[in-house]
Amino acid sequence: MMKNIFFIFLALLCLNLSAQETQDTSYWKKGGMASLSFSQTSLSNWSGGGDNAISTNLQLNLFANYTKAKNAWDNTLKLEYGLLKQGDAGTRKSIDKIDFVTKYGHQASKKWYYSALLDFKTQFAKGYNYGKNEGDMDQKVSNFLAPAYILLSLGMDYKPNETFSAYLSPITGKTTIVNDDDLSDAGAFGVDKGDKIRNEFGALSKLTLKKTIAKNVDLKSTLDLFTAYDTFGNIDVNWDLMINMKVNEFLTASINTTLVYDDDVVYTDKEGNPKGVKVQFKEVLGIGLAYKF
């Protein structure tokens, strides 16, 4: 089933490209934003206690959207990486994200498009649960392509305006990749122990909102909901929310939150005993340099 969906997606993409007899960049809208935020805490004889700390976060958001006649092709790439050093502890990763989405649509009516979507998510580097006490061992919990998630789907896209879109797909294949021997042997992220790939078939909804909510304040929200048919009703949730506030041409402040719920991600204690599923939440507040292009 996954192979069939993949070939259909490629066929639609090739059909779109072959229809372009000449390269005309006027149909493309491209841009993005690069930002670098930095924070430092330095203490000397501070009666309230605490540790010196330094952190830096780098973000790169790119988009390239094509529109011509009844064809629409949207592409986004989001990259994030952050490091933190606190006290005498070594440098640790704070944020880590690779997120690529490409969606092709052919207009069916004024607001609806027949669409195909490919969504790929992973991270750059290893991640750990760090020991809370001195002498505790750090526990590796992730790596590059461990996990990686690939969503490949066919559906309908409702686009009433440039601000909002709702992609609905009853034909979605989800592949979970755990390309790390230790995590694979532990059966992490829902794969069978020793396996590195898990395939699921189900339904997907992707809701996207991009809006200027005040002068120099932009909001972008992306909500993904996926349920596999063999466990229908167990919904995987991935919700990204970003608010960018422009101070001047180069200085910005941003708030970025991510909420994730996936019942394939089971938390364990130090002995490896399962402790259940939890809602994952990440919040990053940054003030720093940004360049929008």
Secondary structure, DSSP 4 states (H G I P E B T S, - for coil): -HHHHHHHHHHHHHHHHHT--S--GGGEEEEEEEEEEEEEE--SS-TT----EEEEEEEEEEEEEEEETTEEEEEEEEEEEEEEEETTSPPEEEEEEEEEEEEEEEESSSSEEEEEEEEEEE-SS-EEE--SSTTPPPEEEEBTTBTEEEEEEEEEEE-SSSSEEEEEEEEEEEEEE---HHHHHTTGGGPPTT-SEEEEEEEEEEEEEEEEEETTEEEEEEEEEEEEGGGTT-EEEEEEEEEEEE-SSSEEEEEEEEEEE-TT-EEE-TT--EEEE--EEEEEEEEEEEEE-
